[in-house]
Amino acid sequence: MVTRANRDILTGGKKYQQKQAKKYGVEEVVFDKKAREEFLTGFHKRKVERQKKAQAYHKEQERKARIEERKQLREQEQSKFEEQLKQLREQRELFEKLNSKDGVIEEKENDQQEEDTQAKNGEIEDEWNGFEENSEGSNEASNEALKDNSEDEDAVKGILRKKQVYKVDEEAGLGDVIVDKETEVTIESLDNPYTTAISNRSIEALAKANNVNLDKSDEVLEGSIKRAKDYAKLCGVDKSKQKPKKKKFRYLTKAERRENNRKQKLSKLKSRRQGMQK
């Protein structure tokens, strides 16, 4: 075995360190100005990215919470519906049993009543002999009533223009005044004769008769609608949908994060317990 000199032993640690530095060391250090500039000027950009990621995370958590709530509501409604359905079926079975018992009794009573009524009707039919002579008179009366109704309907149809005849029955109370025995009066509507004459014409003729310019109809309509909206806003009646103010994003505080985590844990525990009970 070759013995090592003290010099070799003492300088062995330094050589080992140099050897390891060469093995794992960096051969060349390159300085990139663009990367340095991007790092120094990108603080705001990175902050905005972190905010966007946080917003997306919170939205996803809210969506999952809403889904879980809806699921729980559906399960509760389903359980209530099943309980009500079960109660209704039980009540229906009881009702059918009671009806089956009552039905037998009612059938017996109805049979007995029918037998009694048939016996009574047989006796009445043997004794009754009326309404034979007056049948023709009743038919004539019904025909006269139908004629009177048709005359009244014809009179109503000419309500816009009709004639009425007035007769003088007592001439003694009038003295020496000369009066015709019959006076005929024609009643007409109070419509404008010019407008009624052109009622069957086109819309343009009607507009011309009323001094209306159809070319400006759209402008007049828009103006009237605008005035109505302004007046509604002035009176406070306007119900137009106002855009809700956008809520400014902010990071949750430590207490809020703790509360949200507690709620999530409670909801998970409830869902687990419900699953185990089922």
HELIX and SHEET records of a PDB file:
HELIX    1   1 ASN A    6  TYR A   24  1                                  19    
HELIX    2   2 LYS A   33  THR A   41  1                                   9    
HELIX    3   3 PHE A   43  GLU A  127  1                                  85    
HELIX    4   4 SER A  135  LYS A  157  1                                  23    
HELIX    5   5 ALA A  172  LEU A  174  5                                   3    
HELIX    6   6 PRO A  193  ALA A  197  1                                   5    
HELIX    7   7 ILE A  203  ALA A  209  1                                   7    
HELIX    8   8 LEU A  214  LYS A  216  5                                   3    
HELIX    9   9 SER A  217  CYS A  235  1                                  19    
HELIX   10  10 LYS A  254  GLN A  277  1                                  24    
SHEET    1   A 2 LYS A 162  LYS A 167  0                                        
SHEET    2   A 2 GLU A 182  ILE A 187 -1                                        
END                                                                             
